Amino acid sequence: MSQHTPNELTAIFRRDHDLLTRLKREDAHYTRLADEYHEVNREVHRIEAETEAASDERTEALKRQRLALLDEITAILTAARASA
């Protein structure tokens, strides 16, 4: 399996690296969401790379969960940018 996992937060929000670091350090809710996103994203990647088996339903549920987490993280980043 490749070392690169697509859809990592640092790749999605490339211009917000400092903000991501600050939120991870200062915002427990963001940290929990980011950690959960990371775990779900890695699981989706393992399934897509065919190193882990999963039903289509499970894969789609994980993708929906990843998208919901990303939406919430995006809202937190947007609010943090506005207050900066």
PyMOL Python script that loads the backbone (N, CA, C, O; Angstrom):
from pymol import cmd

cmd.read_pdbstr("""\
ATOM      1  N   MET A   1       0.848  -1.176   0.000  1.00  0.00           N
ATOM      2  CA  MET A   1       0.000   0.000   0.000  1.00  0.00           C
ATOM      3  C   MET A   1       0.889   1.232   0.000  1.00  0.00           C
ATOM      4  O   MET A   1       1.949   1.250   0.625  1.00  0.00           O
ATOM      5  N   SER A   2       0.454   2.233  -0.691  1.00  0.00           N
ATOM      6  CA  SER A   2       1.177   3.496  -0.775  1.00  0.00           C
ATOM      7  C   SER A   2       1.207   4.189   0.579  1.00  0.00           C
ATOM      8  O   SER A   2       0.285   4.050   1.383  1.00  0.00           O
ATOM      9  N   GLN A   3       2.255   4.920   0.815  1.00  0.00           N
ATOM     10  CA  GLN A   3       2.359   5.690   2.053  1.00  0.00           C
ATOM     11  C   GLN A   3       1.389   6.867   2.047  1.00  0.00           C
ATOM     12  O   GLN A   3       0.984   7.351   3.104  1.00  0.00           O
ATOM     13  N   HIS A   4       1.021   7.324   0.856  1.00  0.00           N
ATOM     14  CA  HIS A   4       0.141   8.480   0.730  1.00  0.00           C
ATOM     15  C   HIS A   4      -1.320   8.062   0.837  1.00  0.00           C
ATOM     16  O   HIS A   4      -1.796   7.209   0.088  1.00  0.00           O
ATOM     17  N   THR A   5      -2.012   8.672   1.772  1.00  0.00           N
ATOM     18  CA  THR A   5      -3.440   8.432   1.905  1.00  0.00           C
ATOM     19  C   THR A   5      -4.170   9.655   1.357  1.00  0.00           C
ATOM     20  O   THR A   5      -3.972  10.756   1.870  1.00  0.00           O
ATOM     21  N   PRO A   6      -5.004   9.495   0.336  1.00  0.00           N
ATOM     22  CA  PRO A   6      -5.742  10.632  -0.217  1.00  0.00           C
ATOM     23  C   PRO A   6      -6.721  11.207   0.808  1.00  0.00           C
ATOM     24  O   PRO A   6      -7.127  10.531   1.753  1.00  0.00           O
ATOM     25  N   ASN A   7      -7.078  12.441   0.601  1.00  0.00           N
ATOM     26  CA  ASN A   7      -8.106  13.130   1.389  1.00  0.00           C
ATOM     27  C   ASN A   7      -7.702  13.427   2.827  1.00  0.00           C
ATOM     28  O   ASN A   7      -8.575  13.565   3.684  1.00  0.00           O
ATOM     29  N   GLU A   8      -6.429  13.529   3.115  1.00  0.00           N
ATOM     30  CA  GLU A   8      -5.992  13.927   4.450  1.00  0.00           C
ATOM     31  C   GLU A   8      -6.326  15.399   4.648  1.00  0.00           C
ATOM     32  O   GLU A   8      -6.302  16.174   3.692  1.00  0.00           O
ATOM     33  N   LEU A   9      -6.635  15.786   5.867  1.00  0.00           N
ATOM     34  CA  LEU A   9      -7.009  17.172   6.150  1.00  0.00           C
ATOM     35  C   LEU A   9      -5.914  18.152   5.752  1.00  0.00           C
ATOM     36  O   LEU A   9      -6.209  19.233   5.241  1.00  0.00           O
ATOM     37  N   THR A  10      -4.659  17.791   5.977  1.00  0.00           N
ATOM     38  CA  THR A  10      -3.566  18.694   5.627  1.00  0.00           C
ATOM     39  C   THR A  10      -3.466  18.908   4.119  1.00  0.00           C
ATOM     40  O   THR A  10      -2.970  19.945   3.680  1.00  0.00           O
ATOM     41  N   ALA A  11      -3.924  17.955   3.325  1.00  0.00           N
ATOM     42  CA  ALA A  11      -3.940  18.124   1.868  1.00  0.00           C
ATOM     43  C   ALA A  11      -5.169  18.919   1.434  1.00  0.00           C
ATOM     44  O   ALA A  11      -5.079  19.759   0.539  1.00  0.00           O
ATOM     45  N   ILE A  12      -6.300  18.662   2.053  1.00  0.00           N
ATOM     46  CA  ILE A  12      -7.535  19.373   1.706  1.00  0.00           C
ATOM     47  C   ILE A  12      -7.428  20.851   2.071  1.00  0.00           C
ATOM     48  O   ILE A  12      -7.827  21.723   1.300  1.00  0.00           O
ATOM     49  N   PHE A  13      -6.887  21.116   3.251  1.00  0.00           N
ATOM     50  CA  PHE A  13      -6.772  22.488   3.749  1.00  0.00           C
ATOM     51  C   PHE A  13      -5.304  22.920   3.751  1.00  0.00           C
ATOM     52  O   PHE A  13      -4.798  23.422   4.755  1.00  0.00           O
ATOM     53  N   ARG A  14      -4.642  22.723   2.640  1.00  0.00           N
ATOM     54  CA  ARG A  14      -3.211  22.986   2.504  1.00  0.00           C
ATOM     55  C   ARG A  14      -2.821  24.396   2.975  1.00  0.00           C
ATOM     56  O   ARG A  14      -1.787  24.566   3.622  1.00  0.00           O
ATOM     57  N   ARG A  15      -3.631  25.390   2.657  1.00  0.00           N
ATOM     58  CA  ARG A  15      -3.311  26.785   3.013  1.00  0.00           C
ATOM     59  C   ARG A  15      -3.563  27.093   4.486  1.00  0.00           C
ATOM     60  O   ARG A  15      -3.172  28.154   4.972  1.00  0.00           O
ATOM     61  N   ASP A  16      -4.205  26.188   5.190  1.00  0.00           N
ATOM     62  CA  ASP A  16      -4.568  26.428   6.588  1.00  0.00           C
ATOM     63  C   ASP A  16      -3.751  25.591   7.566  1.00  0.00           C
ATOM     64  O   ASP A  16      -4.228  25.282   8.658  1.00  0.00           O
ATOM     65  N   HIS A  17      -2.547  25.225   7.196  1.00  0.00           N
ATOM     66  CA  HIS A  17      -1.734  24.352   8.044  1.00  0.00           C
ATOM     67  C   HIS A  17      -1.569  24.919   9.450  1.00  0.00           C
ATOM     68  O   HIS A  17      -1.736  24.197  10.433  1.00  0.00           O
ATOM     69  N   ASP A  18      -1.241  26.209   9.553  1.00  0.00           N
ATOM     70  CA  ASP A  18      -1.052  26.826  10.878  1.00  0.00           C
ATOM     71  C   ASP A  18      -2.347  26.821  11.680  1.00  0.00           C
ATOM     72  O   ASP A  18      -2.335  26.571  12.885  1.00  0.00           O
ATOM     73  N   LEU A  19      -3.454  27.094  11.015  1.00  0.00           N
ATOM     74  CA  LEU A  19      -4.748  27.094  11.692  1.00  0.00           C
ATOM     75  C   LEU A  19      -5.110  25.686  12.160  1.00  0.00           C
ATOM     76  O   LEU A  19      -5.614  25.517  13.271  1.00  0.00           O
ATOM     77  N   LEU A  20      -4.863  24.683  11.336  1.00  0.00           N
ATOM     78  CA  LEU A  20      -5.122  23.297  11.739  1.00  0.00           C
ATOM     79  C   LEU A  20      -4.305  22.934  12.976  1.00  0.00           C
ATOM     80  O   LEU A  20      -4.812  22.301  13.902  1.00  0.00           O
ATOM     81  N   THR A  21      -3.060  23.333  12.981  1.00  0.00           N
ATOM     82  CA  THR A  21      -2.177  23.054  14.116  1.00  0.00           C
ATOM     83  C   THR A  21      -2.690  23.744  15.376  1.00  0.00           C
ATOM     84  O   THR A  21      -2.712  23.146  16.452  1.00  0.00           O
ATOM     85  N   ARG A  22      -3.098  24.995  15.241  1.00  0.00           N
ATOM     86  CA  ARG A  22      -3.606  25.743  16.399  1.00  0.00           C
ATOM     87  C   ARG A  22      -4.895  25.123  16.930  1.00  0.00           C
ATOM     88  O   ARG A  22      -5.054  24.956  18.139  1.00  0.00           O
ATOM     89  N   LEU A  23      -5.810  24.786  16.035  1.00  0.00           N
ATOM     90  CA  LEU A  23      -7.072  24.168  16.464  1.00  0.00           C
ATOM     91  C   LEU A  23      -6.823  22.826  17.141  1.00  0.00           C
ATOM     92  O   LEU A  23      -7.468  22.502  18.138  1.00  0.00           O
ATOM     93  N   LYS A  24      -5.898  22.054  16.608  1.00  0.00           N
ATOM     94  CA  LYS A  24      -5.582  20.743  17.204  1.00  0.00           C
ATOM     95  C   LYS A  24      -5.068  20.927  18.628  1.00  0.00           C
ATOM     96  O   LYS A  24      -5.325  20.093  19.497  1.00  0.00           O
ATOM     97  N   ARG A  25      -4.352  22.001  18.862  1.00  0.00           N
ATOM     98  CA  ARG A  25      -3.775  22.272  20.172  1.00  0.00           C
ATOM     99  C   ARG A  25      -4.801  22.889  21.135  1.00  0.00           C
ATOM    100  O   ARG A  25      -4.754  22.626  22.337  1.00  0.00           O
ATOM    101  N   GLU A  26      -5.725  23.707  20.613  1.00  0.00           N
ATOM    102  CA  GLU A  26      -6.587  24.520  21.478  1.00  0.00           C
ATOM    103  C   GLU A  26      -8.059  24.103  21.523  1.00  0.00           C
ATOM    104  O   GLU A  26      -8.773  24.510  22.440  1.00  0.00           O
ATOM    105  N   ASP A  27      -8.527  23.319  20.578  1.00  0.00           N
ATOM    106  CA  ASP A  27      -9.964  23.027  20.485  1.00  0.00           C
ATOM    107  C   ASP A  27     -10.197  21.518  20.577  1.00  0.00           C
ATOM    108  O   ASP A  27      -9.959  20.785  19.617  1.00  0.00           O
ATOM    109  N   ALA A  28     -10.659  21.069  21.731  1.00  0.00           N
ATOM    110  CA  ALA A  28     -10.853  19.636  21.965  1.00  0.00           C
ATOM    111  C   ALA A  28     -11.899  19.044  21.012  1.00  0.00           C
ATOM    112  O   ALA A  28     -11.752  17.907  20.563  1.00  0.00           O
ATOM    113  N   HIS A  29     -12.946  19.803  20.704  1.00  0.00           N
ATOM    114  CA  HIS A  29     -13.980  19.303  19.788  1.00  0.00           C
ATOM    115  C   HIS A  29     -13.380  19.095  18.392  1.00  0.00           C
ATOM    116  O   HIS A  29     -13.596  18.057  17.768  1.00  0.00           O
ATOM    117  N   TYR A  30     -12.637  20.076  17.915  1.00  0.00           N
ATOM    118  CA  TYR A  30     -11.984  19.935  16.612  1.00  0.00           C
ATOM    119  C   TYR A  30     -11.038  18.727  16.628  1.00  0.00           C
ATOM    120  O   TYR A  30     -11.014  17.943  15.679  1.00  0.00           O
ATOM    121  N   THR A  31     -10.275  18.584  17.685  1.00  0.00           N
ATOM    122  CA  THR A  31      -9.321  17.479  17.788  1.00  0.00           C
ATOM    123  C   THR A  31     -10.027  16.136  17.686  1.00  0.00           C
ATOM    124  O   THR A  31      -9.562  15.239  16.983  1.00  0.00           O
ATOM    125  N   ARG A  32     -11.151  15.994  18.387  1.00  0.00           N
ATOM    126  CA  ARG A  32     -11.917  14.750  18.322  1.00  0.00           C
ATOM    127  C   ARG A  32     -12.419  14.491  16.906  1.00  0.00           C
ATOM    128  O   ARG A  32     -12.324  13.371  16.406  1.00  0.00           O
ATOM    129  N   LEU A  33     -12.958  15.533  16.256  1.00  0.00           N
ATOM    130  CA  LEU A  33     -13.453  15.383  14.887  1.00  0.00           C
ATOM    131  C   LEU A  33     -12.321  15.029  13.924  1.00  0.00           C
ATOM    132  O   LEU A  33     -12.476  14.155  13.071  1.00  0.00           O
ATOM    133  N   ALA A  34     -11.194  15.704  14.062  1.00  0.00           N
ATOM    134  CA  ALA A  34     -10.052  15.453  13.178  1.00  0.00           C
ATOM    135  C   ALA A  34      -9.534  14.030  13.357  1.00  0.00           C
ATOM    136  O   ALA A  34      -9.212  13.358  12.377  1.00  0.00           O
ATOM    137  N   ASP A  35      -9.453  13.575  14.586  1.00  0.00           N
ATOM    138  CA  ASP A  35      -9.001  12.203  14.849  1.00  0.00           C
ATOM    139  C   ASP A  35      -9.969  11.183  14.256  1.00  0.00           C
ATOM    140  O   ASP A  35      -9.553  10.192  13.657  1.00  0.00           O
ATOM    141  N   GLU A  36     -11.266  11.439  14.429  1.00  0.00           N
ATOM    142  CA  GLU A  36     -12.274  10.531  13.878  1.00  0.00           C
ATOM    143  C   GLU A  36     -12.220  10.543  12.349  1.00  0.00           C
ATOM    144  O   GLU A  36     -12.302   9.495  11.710  1.00  0.00           O
ATOM    145  N   TYR A  37     -12.080  11.744  11.769  1.00  0.00           N
ATOM    146  CA  TYR A  37     -11.969  11.858  10.313  1.00  0.00           C
ATOM    147  C   TYR A  37     -10.775  11.038   9.824  1.00  0.00           C
ATOM    148  O   TYR A  37     -10.881  10.284   8.857  1.00  0.00           O
ATOM    149  N   HIS A  38      -9.648  11.194  10.499  1.00  0.00           N
ATOM    150  CA  HIS A  38      -8.423  10.491  10.116  1.00  0.00           C
ATOM    151  C   HIS A  38      -8.644   8.972  10.125  1.00  0.00           C
ATOM    152  O   HIS A  38      -8.235   8.283   9.189  1.00  0.00           O
ATOM    153  N   GLU A  39      -9.276   8.456  11.158  1.00  0.00           N
ATOM    154  CA  GLU A  39      -9.526   7.014  11.246  1.00  0.00           C
ATOM    155  C   GLU A  39     -10.462   6.528  10.145  1.00  0.00           C
ATOM    156  O   GLU A  39     -10.201   5.507   9.509  1.00  0.00           O
ATOM    157  N   VAL A  40     -11.551   7.260   9.921  1.00  0.00           N
ATOM    158  CA  VAL A  40     -12.513   6.873   8.885  1.00  0.00           C
ATOM    159  C   VAL A  40     -11.855   6.966   7.509  1.00  0.00           C
ATOM    160  O   VAL A  40     -12.023   6.074   6.678  1.00  0.00           O
ATOM    161  N   ASN A  41     -11.111   8.041   7.270  1.00  0.00           N
ATOM    162  CA  ASN A  41     -10.449   8.213   5.980  1.00  0.00           C
ATOM    163  C   ASN A  41      -9.455   7.089   5.710  1.00  0.00           C
ATOM    164  O   ASN A  41      -9.393   6.570   4.595  1.00  0.00           O
ATOM    165  N   ARG A  42      -8.682   6.712   6.718  1.00  0.00           N
ATOM    166  CA  ARG A  42      -7.731   5.613   6.546  1.00  0.00           C
ATOM    167  C   ARG A  42      -8.458   4.304   6.243  1.00  0.00           C
ATOM    168  O   ARG A  42      -7.998   3.512   5.420  1.00  0.00           O
ATOM    169  N   GLU A  43      -9.585   4.079   6.900  1.00  0.00           N
ATOM    170  CA  GLU A  43     -10.343   2.847   6.644  1.00  0.00           C
ATOM    171  C   GLU A  43     -10.868   2.825   5.213  1.00  0.00           C
ATOM    172  O   GLU A  43     -10.792   1.799   4.537  1.00  0.00           O
ATOM    173  N   VAL A  44     -11.401   3.957   4.750  1.00  0.00           N
ATOM    174  CA  VAL A  44     -11.875   4.039   3.361  1.00  0.00           C
ATOM    175  C   VAL A  44     -10.709   3.764   2.409  1.00  0.00           C
ATOM    176  O   VAL A  44     -10.859   3.036   1.428  1.00  0.00           O
ATOM    177  N   HIS A  45      -9.569   4.341   2.699  1.00  0.00           N
ATOM    178  CA  HIS A  45      -8.406   4.141   1.834  1.00  0.00           C
ATOM    179  C   HIS A  45      -7.989   2.669   1.786  1.00  0.00           C
ATOM    180  O   HIS A  45      -7.675   2.148   0.715  1.00  0.00           O
ATOM    181  N   ARG A  46      -7.984   1.998   2.941  1.00  0.00           N
ATOM    182  CA  ARG A  46      -7.622   0.574   2.964  1.00  0.00           C
ATOM    183  C   ARG A  46      -8.602  -0.250   2.145  1.00  0.00           C
ATOM    184  O   ARG A  46      -8.202  -1.183   1.449  1.00  0.00           O
ATOM    185  N   ILE A  47      -9.885   0.090   2.224  1.00  0.00           N
ATOM    186  CA  ILE A  47     -10.899  -0.628   1.447  1.00  0.00           C
ATOM    187  C   ILE A  47     -10.688  -0.375  -0.044  1.00  0.00           C
ATOM    188  O   ILE A  47     -10.718  -1.309  -0.846  1.00  0.00           O
ATOM    189  N   GLU A  48     -10.476   0.880  -0.411  1.00  0.00           N
ATOM    190  CA  GLU A  48     -10.290   1.208  -1.822  1.00  0.00           C
ATOM    191  C   GLU A  48      -8.994   0.620  -2.375  1.00  0.00           C
ATOM    192  O   GLU A  48      -8.914   0.295  -3.560  1.00  0.00           O
ATOM    193  N   ALA A  49      -7.985   0.483  -1.525  1.00  0.00           N
ATOM    194  CA  ALA A  49      -6.713  -0.111  -1.942  1.00  0.00           C
ATOM    195  C   ALA A  49      -6.780  -1.640  -1.918  1.00  0.00           C
ATOM    196  O   ALA A  49      -5.816  -2.325  -2.259  1.00  0.00           O
ATOM    197  N   GLU A  50      -7.930  -2.152  -1.512  1.00  0.00           N
ATOM    198  CA  GLU A  50      -8.191  -3.591  -1.455  1.00  0.00           C
ATOM    199  C   GLU A  50      -7.270  -4.331  -0.487  1.00  0.00           C
ATOM    200  O   GLU A  50      -6.936  -5.496  -0.701  1.00  0.00           O
ATOM    201  N   THR A  51      -6.866  -3.643   0.578  1.00  0.00           N
ATOM    202  CA  THR A  51      -6.110  -4.317   1.639  1.00  0.00           C
ATOM    203  C   THR A  51      -7.025  -4.690   2.791  1.00  0.00           C
ATOM    204  O   THR A  51      -6.619  -5.382   3.725  1.00  0.00           O
ATOM    205  N   GLU A  52      -8.264  -4.224   2.713  1.00  0.00           N
ATOM    206  CA  GLU A  52      -9.281  -4.551   3.713  1.00  0.00           C
ATOM    207  C   GLU A  52     -10.597  -4.767   2.976  1.00  0.00           C
ATOM    208  O   GLU A  52     -10.972  -3.979   2.108  1.00  0.00           O
ATOM    209  N   ALA A  53     -11.283  -5.831   3.327  1.00  0.00           N
ATOM    210  CA  ALA A  53     -12.549  -6.145   2.668  1.00  0.00           C
ATOM    211  C   ALA A  53     -13.707  -5.446   3.379  1.00  0.00           C
ATOM    212  O   ALA A  53     -13.707  -5.283   4.599  1.00  0.00           O
ATOM    213  N   ALA A  54     -14.682  -5.043   2.588  1.00  0.00           N
ATOM    214  CA  ALA A  54     -15.899  -4.446   3.146  1.00  0.00           C
ATOM    215  C   ALA A  54     -16.996  -4.514   2.098  1.00  0.00           C
ATOM    216  O   ALA A  54     -16.729  -4.500   0.896  1.00  0.00           O
ATOM    217  N   SER A  55     -18.217  -4.587   2.563  1.00  0.00           N
ATOM    218  CA  SER A  55     -19.351  -4.578   1.640  1.00  0.00           C
ATOM    219  C   SER A  55     -19.505  -3.179   1.042  1.00  0.00           C
ATOM    220  O   SER A  55     -18.980  -2.199   1.570  1.00  0.00           O
ATOM    221  N   ASP A  56     -20.226  -3.114  -0.053  1.00  0.00           N
ATOM    222  CA  ASP A  56     -20.501  -1.814  -0.667  1.00  0.00           C
ATOM    223  C   ASP A  56     -21.245  -0.913   0.305  1.00  0.00           C
ATOM    224  O   ASP A  56     -20.997   0.291   0.362  1.00  0.00           O
ATOM    225  N   GLU A  57     -22.166  -1.505   1.074  1.00  0.00           N
ATOM    226  CA  GLU A  57     -22.936  -0.725   2.034  1.00  0.00           C
ATOM    227  C   GLU A  57     -22.022  -0.117   3.109  1.00  0.00           C
ATOM    228  O   GLU A  57     -22.167   1.050   3.474  1.00  0.00           O
ATOM    229  N   ARG A  58     -21.095  -0.914   3.601  1.00  0.00           N
ATOM    230  CA  ARG A  58     -20.144  -0.434   4.612  1.00  0.00           C
ATOM    231  C   ARG A  58     -19.266   0.678   4.043  1.00  0.00           C
ATOM    232  O   ARG A  58     -19.027   1.691   4.700  1.00  0.00           O
ATOM    233  N   THR A  59     -18.796   0.479   2.832  1.00  0.00           N
ATOM    234  CA  THR A  59     -17.951   1.488   2.186  1.00  0.00           C
ATOM    235  C   THR A  59     -18.718   2.798   2.023  1.00  0.00           C
ATOM    236  O   THR A  59     -18.197   3.871   2.329  1.00  0.00           O
ATOM    237  N   GLU A  60     -19.936   2.707   1.548  1.00  0.00           N
ATOM    238  CA  GLU A  60     -20.738   3.926   1.353  1.00  0.00           C
ATOM    239  C   GLU A  60     -21.056   4.603   2.684  1.00  0.00           C
ATOM    240  O   GLU A  60     -21.048   5.831   2.765  1.00  0.00           O
ATOM    241  N   ALA A  61     -21.333   3.829   3.718  1.00  0.00           N
ATOM    242  CA  ALA A  61     -21.599   4.400   5.039  1.00  0.00           C
ATOM    243  C   ALA A  61     -20.368   5.139   5.560  1.00  0.00           C
ATOM    244  O   ALA A  61     -20.484   6.225   6.128  1.00  0.00           O
ATOM    245  N   LEU A  62     -19.193   4.549   5.364  1.00  0.00           N
ATOM    246  CA  LEU A  62     -17.956   5.211   5.792  1.00  0.00           C
ATOM    247  C   LEU A  62     -17.719   6.503   5.011  1.00  0.00           C
ATOM    248  O   LEU A  62     -17.287   7.503   5.584  1.00  0.00           O
ATOM    249  N   LYS A  63     -17.994   6.487   3.730  1.00  0.00           N
ATOM    250  CA  LYS A  63     -17.814   7.691   2.914  1.00  0.00           C
ATOM    251  C   LYS A  63     -18.783   8.786   3.348  1.00  0.00           C
ATOM    252  O   LYS A  63     -18.419   9.962   3.374  1.00  0.00           O
ATOM    253  N   ARG A  64     -20.008   8.408   3.688  1.00  0.00           N
ATOM    254  CA  ARG A  64     -20.981   9.401   4.183  1.00  0.00           C
ATOM    255  C   ARG A  64     -20.517   9.973   5.518  1.00  0.00           C
ATOM    256  O   ARG A  64     -20.625  11.175   5.759  1.00  0.00           O
ATOM    257  N   GLN A  65     -19.999   9.101   6.383  1.00  0.00           N
ATOM    258  CA  GLN A  65     -19.491   9.552   7.685  1.00  0.00           C
ATOM    259  C   GLN A  65     -18.310  10.498   7.490  1.00  0.00           C
ATOM    260  O   GLN A  65     -18.222  11.530   8.154  1.00  0.00           O
ATOM    261  N   ARG A  66     -17.403  10.148   6.582  1.00  0.00           N
ATOM    262  CA  ARG A  66     -16.241  11.005   6.303  1.00  0.00           C
ATOM    263  C   ARG A  66     -16.696  12.372   5.799  1.00  0.00           C
ATOM    264  O   ARG A  66     -16.150  13.395   6.210  1.00  0.00           O
ATOM    265  N   LEU A  67     -17.684  12.398   4.917  1.00  0.00           N
ATOM    266  CA  LEU A  67     -18.189  13.659   4.376  1.00  0.00           C
ATOM    267  C   LEU A  67     -18.844  14.508   5.465  1.00  0.00           C
ATOM    268  O   LEU A  67     -18.645  15.722   5.505  1.00  0.00           O
ATOM    269  N   ALA A  68     -19.617  13.884   6.341  1.00  0.00           N
ATOM    270  CA  ALA A  68     -20.257  14.617   7.438  1.00  0.00           C
ATOM    271  C   ALA A  68     -19.199  15.214   8.373  1.00  0.00           C
ATOM    272  O   ALA A  68     -19.333  16.355   8.815  1.00  0.00           O
ATOM    273  N   LEU A  69     -18.163  14.453   8.668  1.00  0.00           N
ATOM    274  CA  LEU A  69     -17.074  14.962   9.505  1.00  0.00           C
ATOM    275  C   LEU A  69     -16.367  16.116   8.812  1.00  0.00           C
ATOM    276  O   LEU A  69     -16.044  17.120   9.447  1.00  0.00           O
ATOM    277  N   LEU A  70     -16.125  15.978   7.509  1.00  0.00           N
ATOM    278  CA  LEU A  70     -15.463  17.034   6.762  1.00  0.00           C
ATOM    279  C   LEU A  70     -16.308  18.302   6.748  1.00  0.00           C
ATOM    280  O   LEU A  70     -15.768  19.403   6.859  1.00  0.00           O
ATOM    281  N   ASP A  71     -17.618  18.165   6.615  1.00  0.00           N
ATOM    282  CA  ASP A  71     -18.506  19.332   6.662  1.00  0.00           C
ATOM    283  C   ASP A  71     -18.387  20.050   7.999  1.00  0.00           C
ATOM    284  O   ASP A  71     -18.307  21.277   8.042  1.00  0.00           O
ATOM    285  N   GLU A  72     -18.373  19.301   9.075  1.00  0.00           N
ATOM    286  CA  GLU A  72     -18.276  19.899  10.407  1.00  0.00           C
ATOM    287  C   GLU A  72     -16.910  20.551  10.615  1.00  0.00           C
ATOM    288  O   GLU A  72     -16.820  21.636  11.189  1.00  0.00           O
ATOM    289  N   ILE A  73     -15.863  19.902  10.159  1.00  0.00           N
ATOM    290  CA  ILE A  73     -14.517  20.461  10.269  1.00  0.00           C
ATOM    291  C   ILE A  73     -14.407  21.734   9.442  1.00  0.00           C
ATOM    292  O   ILE A  73     -13.809  22.713   9.891  1.00  0.00           O
ATOM    293  N   THR A  74     -14.974  21.733   8.241  1.00  0.00           N
ATOM    294  CA  THR A  74     -14.966  22.917   7.385  1.00  0.00           C
ATOM    295  C   THR A  74     -15.661  24.088   8.060  1.00  0.00           C
ATOM    296  O   THR A  74     -15.188  25.221   7.976  1.00  0.00           O
ATOM    297  N   ALA A  75     -16.778  23.825   8.729  1.00  0.00           N
ATOM    298  CA  ALA A  75     -17.502  24.883   9.447  1.00  0.00           C
ATOM    299  C   ALA A  75     -16.642  25.459  10.563  1.00  0.00           C
ATOM    300  O   ALA A  75     -16.623  26.673  10.767  1.00  0.00           O
ATOM    301  N   ILE A  76     -15.935  24.607  11.279  1.00  0.00           N
ATOM    302  CA  ILE A  76     -15.053  25.075  12.367  1.00  0.00           C
ATOM    303  C   ILE A  76     -13.932  25.931  11.788  1.00  0.00           C
ATOM    304  O   ILE A  76     -13.620  26.990  12.332  1.00  0.00           O
ATOM    305  N   LEU A  77     -13.324  25.486  10.693  1.00  0.00           N
ATOM    306  CA  LEU A  77     -12.253  26.259  10.062  1.00  0.00           C
ATOM    307  C   LEU A  77     -12.754  27.594   9.540  1.00  0.00           C
ATOM    308  O   LEU A  77     -12.079  28.613   9.686  1.00  0.00           O
ATOM    309  N   THR A  78     -13.924  27.596   8.937  1.00  0.00           N
ATOM    310  CA  THR A  78     -14.504  28.830   8.420  1.00  0.00           C
ATOM    311  C   THR A  78     -14.740  29.834   9.544  1.00  0.00           C
ATOM    312  O   THR A  78     -14.438  31.019   9.400  1.00  0.00           O
ATOM    313  N   ALA A  79     -15.272  29.362  10.645  1.00  0.00           N
ATOM    314  CA  ALA A  79     -15.497  30.239  11.807  1.00  0.00           C
ATOM    315  C   ALA A  79     -14.176  30.733  12.379  1.00  0.00           C
ATOM    316  O   ALA A  79     -14.064  31.897  12.765  1.00  0.00           O
ATOM    317  N   ALA A  80     -13.179  29.861  12.437  1.00  0.00           N
ATOM    318  CA  ALA A  80     -11.873  30.262  12.982  1.00  0.00           C
ATOM    319  C   ALA A  80     -11.198  31.282  12.084  1.00  0.00           C
ATOM    320  O   ALA A  80     -10.555  32.206  12.582  1.00  0.00           O
ATOM    321  N   ARG A  81     -11.329  31.139  10.779  1.00  0.00           N
ATOM    322  CA  ARG A  81     -10.765  32.123   9.833  1.00  0.00           C
ATOM    323  C   ARG A  81     -11.438  33.472  10.023  1.00  0.00           C
ATOM    324  O   ARG A  81     -10.775  34.509  10.013  1.00  0.00           O
ATOM    325  N   ALA A  82     -12.768  33.459  10.199  1.00  0.00           N
ATOM    326  CA  ALA A  82     -13.530  34.704  10.338  1.00  0.00           C
ATOM    327  C   ALA A  82     -13.177  35.446  11.623  1.00  0.00           C
ATOM    328  O   ALA A  82     -13.224  36.675  11.667  1.00  0.00           O
ATOM    329  N   SER A  83     -12.823  34.701  12.664  1.00  0.00           N
ATOM    330  CA  SER A  83     -12.514  35.344  13.940  1.00  0.00           C
ATOM    331  C   SER A  83     -11.033  35.708  14.061  1.00  0.00           C
ATOM    332  O   SER A  83     -10.624  36.345  15.031  1.00  0.00           O
ATOM    333  N   ALA A  84     -10.248  35.307  13.087  1.00  0.00           N
ATOM    334  CA  ALA A  84      -8.792  35.592  13.138  1.00  0.00           C
ATOM    335  C   ALA A  84      -8.472  37.008  12.725  1.00  0.00           C
ATOM    336  O   ALA A  84      -7.304  37.399  12.716  1.00  0.00           O
TER     337      ALA A  84
END
""", "prot")
cmd.dss("prot")
cmd.show_as("cartoon", "prot")
cmd.util.cbc("prot")
cmd.orient("prot")
